[in-house]
Amino acid sequence: MKTFLGLLLLFLSIHLPGQARNNDLRILIGGNAYVTAYQDGAKITDNGILNWTDPSSVISIFFYAGEAGSFDLSVFGKGHSRIKVSCNGQNRPITLNSDYYTAIPAGTFQISSPGYVRIDLQGLSKEEASFGIIRELIVSELKGETHYVNNFSSYWGRRGPSVHLSYTMPTETTEWFYNEITVPKEGEILHSYYMANGFGEGYFGIQYNSPTERRVLFSVWSPFNTQDPNEIPEEDKIKVLRRGEDVHIGEFGNEGSGGQSYLIYNWKAGTTYKFLTHIKPDGKGNTIYTAYFYATDENRWRLIASFLRPKTDTWYTRAHSFLENFNPEQGYLARSVQFSNQWALGQDGIWREMTEAGFTYDATANAGVRLDYQGGLLPDKQAFYLKNGGFFNEHTAYGTKFEREGRKKAPKINFKMLETL
C-alpha cells in the first residue's frame, strides 16, 4: 500500500504540478535561465537547475511582458531549502520542503513598464548538499503578450539571436571588398564572433575565444554539402594556396564544412581594424579566395590565407557582416560591434563606396522567443552597428534599410605589396 501511494504521489507531482492553470506561463529553466553570479556553483540544464550548491550563485530567468501590471509567481521544484526570489527590487523568501516536484507560491510582483522581466533565485539555506532542483517558473495573471523560449531549442534560445547586415553592392562585378570594424568596450563579450567580411561562400572576422585568446578567422565552405569535413571527396576539398605568418590551417564542420584559417591575435576593443577580401575565378572552373587583415597595433597588413574552392566560378557576392554569440552560457550579456567605410573594388579597377545596408536576423529571432536584437546607424551616421543578447527591450524590424554618410575617399592599398605576403 505504501508503495502504491508513493507511486501515486510521484505521478501527481510530475503530471499535475502545483496549482498551474491552462492560461499560466510555464517558463522552463532549460531555455530561459542563466547563472549570472558565481557560475561554478550551479548548472542550467534541460532538466532544470542542477548541482546548485553555492549560496553566492544567482540564477536569473528572463521573459518579456508586453504590459505593465502585476503577476503571481510560483517556483516549481523539489528539495529542502530556503530560497530568495527577487524581481525589480521586490524580494520574497520561499521554502522547499518536498522530495517531489511542487509549485511553491512566491507572491505577487509588480511590473512598472513593458519589457523584459528578470527573476533572480538565490539560495539562503539548505538541509542537503544542494538547494534543490528547480524546473520552471509558473507565472499567473499576467496581461499582454509574452515572449520567452518555448517550443524551441533551449540551446539556440539561450545563445540568443544572431544579427546581420547585408550591404547593397554595386551592379558592376566586384573583385575586392573592404570593411572596417570596431568593437566598443561595452560590446566586448567573451565567446562572440564579430564577422566583418562575409561572402556567398564563407566569412572573415574576429573572435573573442577565451580570456587568454582572440582570433582573426577566415573560412570558406566546400561545394560538397555535408556537416562532417571527413566526408568531403578529395576533388571537393578546399585547397590552401598561401598561408600567412603564424596562421593555423584546418577544417570545420557542423555549419557546412570547408577550409578554415585563423591567426591568434590580441585585438583590442576600441581599436579599428581593416579587412580586405579578394575573390576571383581562376579561369579553370575554380575560384580563389584571399583574406588580408590590417593589424592596426602593428601598423601592417597581414595575409591570413588564400584558398582555392573547386567547382566554383564566381566573383564577390553577398557582402555582409554579422554578430553572434557562440556560448549559450553568455546569452544574457549584450554584445555590439560597429562597421564603417565599406568599399567595393570592381573588376574594372574602380573603387565604389557602399553606403546602404539591410538588417536581418536568424531563426531564434524569427520565432519570437528572443527580442533582444538590433541594428542601425551610429548617431553620427558614419557607421553601422549590430547588437544582440542582454535582454534589452528595443528591437529592429527585419529588412530595415539604413544608409550611412559617404566618406568619398577610397582606401589606399598597395596591391603589389600584398602579393608578397
PEDAPE-V458866 format. One record per pair of residues at least 6 apart in sequence whose ideal C-beta (glycine too) atoms are under 7 Angstrom apart, sorted by the first residue. I is the first residue (numbers start at 0). J is the second residue. If there is no record, write none. Layout:
I,J  I,J
//
This chain:
8,99  9,99  12,99  12,100  12,101  13,100  16,75  16,100  16,102  17,73  17,75  17,101  17,102  17,137  18,102  19,25  19,102  19,137  20,139  23,137  23,138  23,139  24,138  24,141  24,145  25,135  25,137  26,60  26,62  26,135  26,136  26,138  26,147  27,135  28,43  28,47  28,48  28,60  28,133  28,134  28,135  29,43  29,44  29,45  29,47  29,153  30,148  30,151  30,153  30,156  30,157  31,60  31,61  31,62  31,147  31,148  32,43  32,58  32,59  32,60  33,43  33,59  33,328  33,330  33,331  34,41  34,43  34,56  34,58  35,57  35,59  35,331  36,55  36,56  36,57  37,53  37,55  37,56  40,51  40,52  40,53  40,55  40,56  41,48  41,50  41,51  41,53  41,56  41,58  42,49  42,50  45,153  47,76  47,132  47,133  47,134  48,58  48,132  48,133  49,132  50,129  51,122  51,129  51,130  51,131  52,128  52,129  54,122  54,123  57,119  57,121  58,120  59,117  59,119  59,331  60,118  60,136  61,115  61,116  61,117  61,331  61,390  62,116  62,145  62,146  62,147  63,114  63,115  63,145  63,146  63,147  63,370  64,110  64,113  64,114  64,116  64,141  64,143  64,145  65,113  65,143  65,144  65,145  66,113  66,142  66,143  67,110  67,111  67,112  67,113  68,110  68,142  69,107  69,108  69,109  69,110  69,140  70,108  70,138  70,139  70,140  70,141  71,107  71,139  71,140  72,84  72,105  72,106  72,108  72,136  72,138  73,102  73,103  73,104  73,105  73,137  74,84  74,93  74,103  74,105  74,133  74,136  75,100  75,102  75,134  75,135  75,137  76,95  76,100  76,131  76,132  76,133  76,134  77,95  77,97  77,98  77,99  77,100  77,101  77,131  77,132  78,95  78,127  78,129  78,130  78,131  78,132  79,95  79,96  79,125  79,126  79,127  79,131  80,95  80,122  80,124  80,125  80,126  80,130  80,131  81,92  81,94  81,123  81,124  82,93  82,95  82,120  82,121  82,122  82,123  82,130  83,90  83,92  83,121  83,123  84,91  84,93  84,105  84,118  84,120  85,119  86,108  86,116  86,117  86,118  87,108  87,109  87,111  89,108  89,109  91,105  91,106  92,123  93,103  93,105  95,103  95,131  100,134  102,137  110,116  113,143  114,392  115,390  115,392  118,136  120,133  122,130  146,367  146,368  146,370  147,368  148,156  148,368  149,368  151,366  151,368  154,327  155,363  156,363  156,368  156,369  157,327  157,330  158,324  158,327  158,330  159,324  159,330  159,363  159,369  159,371  159,387  159,388  160,360  160,361  160,363  160,364  160,369  160,371  160,372  160,387  161,321  161,322  161,323  161,360  161,361  161,387  162,321  162,322  162,360  162,372  162,374  162,385  162,387  163,319  163,320  163,321  163,359  163,360  164,319  164,320  164,338  164,356  164,358  164,374  164,383  164,385  165,319  165,356  165,357  165,359  166,318  166,319  166,341  166,353  166,356  167,353  167,355  167,356  168,318  168,343  168,353  169,343  169,345  169,351  171,345  171,347  172,314  172,345  172,346  173,314  173,315  173,343  173,345  174,277  174,278  174,279  174,314  174,315  174,344  174,345  174,346  175,275  175,276  175,277  175,343  175,344  176,196  176,276  176,315  176,318  176,343  177,275  177,341  177,342  177,410  178,195  178,196  178,274  178,320  178,338  178,341  179,271  179,272  179,273  179,338  179,339  179,340  180,193  180,195  180,205  180,272  180,274  180,336  180,338  181,271  181,337  182,193  182,268  182,336  183,268  183,269  183,335  183,337  184,268  184,269  185,335  186,334  186,335  186,336  187,207  187,268  188,207  188,329  188,332  188,334  189,207  189,210  189,329  190,207  190,324  190,325  190,326  190,329  191,207  191,324  191,334  192,204  192,206  192,323  192,325  193,204  193,205  193,322  193,336  194,202  194,204  194,320  194,321  195,203  195,204  195,274  195,320  195,338  196,203  196,204  196,274  196,276  197,317  197,318  197,319  197,320  197,321  198,276  198,278  198,315  198,316  198,317  198,318  199,313  199,316  199,317  200,219  200,220  200,308  200,311  201,218  201,219  201,220  201,257  201,288  202,218  203,217  203,274  203,276  203,290  204,216  205,213  205,214  205,215  205,266  206,213  206,214  206,216  207,213  208,214  212,263  213,264  213,265  213,266  214,261  214,262  214,263  214,264  215,261  215,262  215,264  215,292  215,303  216,261  217,260  217,290  217,303  217,304  218,251  218,257  218,258  218,259  219,237  219,257  219,258  219,288  219,306  219,308  220,255  220,256  220,257  221,231  221,235  221,236  221,237  221,256  221,257  222,235  222,308  222,309  222,310  222,311  223,231  223,232  223,235  225,231  225,256  226,252  226,253  226,256  227,252  227,256  228,250  228,251  228,252  228,256  231,256  234,309  235,309  235,310  237,257  237,258  237,306  237,308  238,306  238,307  239,248  239,258  239,304  239,306  240,287  240,305  240,306  240,307  241,302  241,304  241,305  242,248  242,260  242,304  243,262  243,301  243,302  243,303  243,304  243,420  244,301  245,262  246,260  246,261  246,262  246,303  246,304  247,260  247,261  248,260  248,304  249,259  250,256  250,258  250,259  251,257  251,259  258,306  260,303  260,304  262,301  262,303  264,294  266,272  267,296  270,295  270,296  271,295  272,292  272,293  272,295  273,293  274,292  275,291  275,412  276,290  277,289  278,286  278,288  278,313  278,314  278,315  279,286  279,287  279,314  280,286  280,312  280,313  281,287  284,310  284,312  285,307  285,308  285,309  285,311  286,308  286,311  286,312  286,313  287,305  287,307  288,305  288,306  288,308  289,305  290,303  290,304  291,300  291,301  291,302  291,303  291,417  292,301  292,303  293,300  294,301  300,417  300,420  301,420  302,420  314,346  320,338  322,334  322,336  322,385  322,387  324,330  324,334  324,387  324,388  330,388  331,388  331,389  331,390  332,388  332,389  333,386  333,388  333,389  333,391  334,387  334,388  335,384  335,385  335,386  336,384  336,385  337,377  337,382  337,384  338,382  338,383  339,381  339,382  340,406  341,353  342,350  342,351  342,352  342,353  342,409  342,410  343,351  343,353  344,350  345,351  350,409  352,405  352,406  352,407  354,402  354,403  354,405  355,400  355,402  356,383  356,401  357,398  357,399  357,400  358,374  358,395  358,398  358,399  358,401  359,397  359,398  360,372  360,397  363,369  364,372  370,394  371,387  371,388  371,389  371,390  371,391  371,394  372,387  372,394  372,395  373,386  373,393  373,394  373,395  374,383  374,384  374,385  374,395  375,384  375,395  375,401  376,383  376,401  376,403  377,384  380,403  380,404  381,403  381,404  382,403  383,401  383,403
//
